[in-house]
Amino acid sequence: MSATRPLQGIALLLLAVACFATLDSSVKYLSLGISVLMAIWFRYLFQALAMSAVVLPTRGWRSLQTAHPRLHLLRALLLLSTSLLGFFSVKYMPVGEFTAIIMLTPMVTTLLAATFLKEKVSALRWLLVAGGFCGALLVAQPGGASSGWTLLLPLGCTLANSVYQILTSRMARTEHAMTLNFYSGWGGALVLTAALPWIWQTPADGQTWALLCLTGATGTLGHFALGAAFGRAPAATLAPYLYAQIGFAMLAGWLVFSHVPGRLELVGIALIAVCGATAAWLAARLPRPV
């Protein structure tokens, strides 16, 4: 699809990040009465079945043929690790602060690319990386809600997500996006299904079932909307709007959990958003890191 409808792309991107913020908040609420692993299993199974319903009738089984099954397995495990660390993070810390730290992913990806892939990075982008990490320190200030061992969870999630993004960018050169999403969805679903005898908890009531369905629906819709957004507008146009997820997450944290970040946390969140959005915009505009 030609990228000629930027307003539609921005609207779809905002829908996607709103879905992701809702997903995180739903899992946090569910974790008060049900295992996080159970919630993650249901979310992956929902997406895997939805992807199958879309991919198989439209593209057929032949579209799922791949020459890189091991890389697909690695990618699925990285995405599952990101989900596990992310959802355990929101169990123990506010959704807004977690989302802000996760938004360090583009900057960590830059750091990893420069260190291990020997990609050249400009002084400006190094400055933006440093600014983003300073913002993370303000969010995780001593004595704050996200200080202590729980900070290791979103940092681990950010690292796993960064490696996942690098691998995805490499595989996207030869693999169709539908194929990538199909294998990543079913990979997580099958791993957690194998563990189901140890993690199963029967939902206590209809509200719990409804929230489980909400996690599956928002996760699936978010990924569909994200892909559709980048099909309608250039990455350079959309990249800064990804950071609207922080705002949605803070709003959800206030509405559902009555959490309001402190002054220094707000400064840190703003610093991460500004540095991250600028770095993402620069990366999207240039054909390769400079």
C-alpha positions in Angstrom: 0.0 0.0 0.0 1.4 3.4 -1.0 2.3 5.6 2.0 0.1 8.6 0.9 -2.4 8.9 3.7 -0.4 10.3 6.7 -3.4 11.4 8.8 -4.9 7.9 8.6 -1.5 6.4 9.5 -1.2 8.7 12.5 -4.7 7.8 13.7 -4.0 4.1 13.3 -0.7 4.4 15.2 -2.5 6.3 18.0 -5.1 3.5 18.1 -2.2 0.9 18.3 -0.4 2.5 21.2 -3.7 3.1 23.0 -4.4 -0.7 22.7 -0.9 -1.5 24.1 -1.5 0.8 27.1 -4.8 -0.8 27.7 -3.2 -4.3 27.4 -0.6 -3.5 30.0 -3.2 -2.0 32.4 -5.5 -5.0 31.9 -2.7 -7.4 32.8 -1.8 -5.4 35.8 -5.5 -5.5 37.0 -5.7 -9.2 36.2 -2.6 -9.9 38.2 -4.5 -9.0 41.4 -6.5 -12.2 41.1 -4.9 -14.5 38.5 -1.4 -15.6 37.5 0.4 -13.3 35.1 1.5 -16.4 33.1 -2.1 -17.4 32.6 -2.9 -13.9 31.3 0.1 -14.1 28.9 -0.9 -17.5 27.6 -4.4 -16.4 26.8 -3.1 -13.2 25.1 -0.8 -15.3 22.9 -3.4 -17.9 22.1 -5.9 -15.3 21.1 -3.4 -13.6 18.7 -2.2 -16.9 17.3 -5.7 -17.9 16.4 -6.5 -14.5 15.0 -3.4 -14.5 12.9 -4.3 -18.0 11.6 -7.8 -16.8 10.7 -6.3 -14.0 8.6 -3.1 -15.5 7.1 -4.3 -18.9 6.1 -7.4 -17.9 4.0 -5.6 -15.0 2.3 -2.1 -16.4 1.8 -2.3 -20.1 2.3 0.1 -22.6 3.8 2.7 -22.0 1.2 3.3 -18.5 2.5 4.5 -20.0 5.8 7.4 -21.8 4.2 10.7 -20.4 5.5 14.4 -21.1 5.2 15.1 -19.8 8.7 13.1 -21.9 11.2 15.8 -21.5 14.0 15.7 -17.7 13.6 11.9 -17.8 13.8 12.2 -19.8 17.0 14.7 -17.4 18.5 12.5 -14.4 17.5 9.5 -16.1 19.2 11.5 -16.7 22.4 12.7 -13.1 22.5 9.2 -11.8 22.0 7.9 -14.2 24.7 10.7 -13.0 27.1 9.7 -9.4 26.4 6.1 -10.2 27.3 7.0 -12.1 30.4 9.3 -9.4 31.7 7.0 -6.7 30.7 3.8 -8.1 32.3 5.6 -9.0 35.5 6.9 -5.4 35.4 3.4 -3.9 35.4 2.4 -6.2 38.2 5.0 -4.5 40.5 5.3 -1.0 39.2 3.0 1.8 37.7 2.1 1.4 34.1 3.2 4.9 33.1 6.7 4.5 34.5 7.1 1.1 33.0 6.1 2.4 29.6 8.6 5.2 29.8 11.4 2.9 30.5 10.3 0.5 27.7 10.5 3.5 25.4 14.3 3.4 25.8 14.2 0.5 23.3 15.1 2.5 20.2 18.1 4.0 22.1 19.2 0.7 23.4 18.9 -0.7 19.9 21.2 2.1 18.7 23.7 1.2 21.5 23.7 -2.5 20.6 24.0 -1.8 16.9 27.0 0.5 17.5 28.7 -2.0 19.9 28.1 -5.4 18.2 27.2 -4.5 14.6 29.8 -1.8 14.3 27.3 0.7 12.9 28.3 4.3 12.9 26.3 6.6 15.2 26.5 10.4 15.1 27.4 12.5 18.2 23.8 13.9 18.2 22.3 10.4 18.5 24.8 9.5 21.3 23.7 12.6 23.1 20.0 11.6 22.7 20.9 8.1 24.1 22.6 9.7 27.1 19.6 12.0 27.6 17.2 9.0 27.5 19.1 7.1 30.1 19.3 10.2 32.4 15.5 10.3 32.1 15.3 6.6 33.1 17.4 7.4 36.2 14.9 10.1 37.2 12.0 7.7 36.7 13.8 5.1 38.9 14.9 7.6 41.6 15.9 6.0 45.0 12.8 5.6 47.1 10.5 5.9 44.0 7.8 3.4 43.1 10.0 1.7 40.6 13.2 1.5 42.6 14.8 -1.7 43.9 14.9 -5.1 42.2 11.7 -4.5 40.3 13.7 -2.1 38.0 15.6 -5.1 36.6 12.3 -6.3 35.1 11.6 -3.4 32.7 15.4 -3.1 32.0 15.5 -6.7 31.0 12.4 -6.3 29.0 14.0 -3.4 27.2 17.1 -5.4 26.4 15.1 -8.4 25.1 12.9 -6.1 23.0 16.0 -4.4 21.5 17.5 -7.7 20.4 14.1 -8.7 19.1 13.9 -5.5 17.0 17.4 -6.0 15.6 16.6 -9.6 14.6 13.2 -8.6 13.2 14.8 -5.9 11.0 17.3 -8.4 9.6 14.6 -11.1 9.0 12.1 -8.6 7.4 14.5 -8.4 4.4 13.6 -11.9 3.3 10.4 -12.9 5.3 6.9 -11.5 4.9 5.5 -9.6 7.8 2.5 -12.0 8.0 4.9 -14.9 8.2 6.9 -13.2 11.0 3.8 -12.5 13.1 2.3 -16.0 12.5 5.4 -17.8 13.9 6.0 -15.3 16.7 2.4 -15.7 17.9 2.2 -19.5 17.7 5.7 -19.8 19.2 4.7 -18.1 22.4 1.3 -19.8 22.5 2.8 -23.3 22.1 5.5 -22.7 24.8 3.0 -21.5 27.3 0.5 -24.2 26.4 3.1 -26.8 27.2 3.4 -25.2 30.6 -0.4 -25.0 31.1 -0.7 -27.8 33.6 1.5 -25.8 36.0 0.2 -22.3 35.3 -3.6 -23.0 34.8 -6.0 -21.1 37.1 -9.7 -21.2 36.4 -11.0 -17.7 36.1 -13.2 -16.9 39.1 -15.9 -15.0 37.3 -17.2 -13.5 34.1 -15.3 -10.2 34.7 -12.0 -12.1 34.7 -12.9 -13.9 31.4 -13.9 -10.5 29.9 -10.5 -9.0 31.0 -8.7 -12.0 29.5 -10.5 -11.4 26.2 -9.7 -7.7 26.4 -5.9 -8.5 26.7 -6.1 -10.8 23.6 -8.2 -8.3 21.6 -6.1 -5.2 22.4 -2.9 -7.1 21.7 -4.1 -8.4 18.4 -5.8 -5.1 17.3 -2.7 -3.1 18.4 -0.4 -5.2 16.2 -2.8 -5.0 13.2 -3.2 -1.3 13.6 0.5 -0.8 13.9 1.2 -2.6 10.7 -1.6 -0.8 8.9 -0.3 2.6 10.1 3.2 2.0 8.6 1.4 1.0 5.4 -0.2 4.4 5.1 2.5 6.8 6.3 6.3 7.0 6.2 8.2 5.9 9.3 9.7 9.3 9.7 6.1 10.7 10.1 5.0 8.1 12.5 8.0 7.5 14.7 7.5 10.5 17.2 3.9 9.5 17.7 4.9 6.1 19.2 5.7 8.0 22.4 2.0 8.9 22.8 1.9 5.4 24.5 3.4 7.0 27.6 0.5 9.4 27.8 -2.1 6.7 27.3 -0.3 4.6 30.0 -0.2 7.4 32.5 -3.9 8.1 31.8 -4.8 4.5 32.3 -2.7 4.4 35.5 -4.6 7.4 36.9 -8.1 6.1 35.9 -7.7 2.5 37.0 -5.1 2.6 39.8 -5.3 6.3 40.9 -1.5 6.6 40.3 0.0 10.1 39.7 3.7 10.2 39.0 5.9 12.5 41.1 7.5 15.7 39.8 10.9 14.1 39.1 9.3 11.1 37.5 7.4 13.4 35.2 10.6 15.2 34.2 12.3 11.8 33.5 9.3 10.6 31.5 9.3 13.8 29.4 13.1 13.6 28.9 12.8 10.0 27.6 9.9 10.9 25.3 11.7 13.9 23.8 15.0 12.2 23.3 13.4 8.9 22.1 11.1 10.6 19.7 13.9 12.7 18.2 16.2 9.6 17.9 13.5 7.6 16.3 12.7 10.4 13.9 16.3 10.7 12.9 16.7 6.9 12.4 13.5 6.8 10.3 14.7 9.6 8.0 18.1 8.3 7.3 18.7 5.1 5.2 21.2 3.9 7.7 22.5 5.0 11.1 25.1 7.8 11.0 
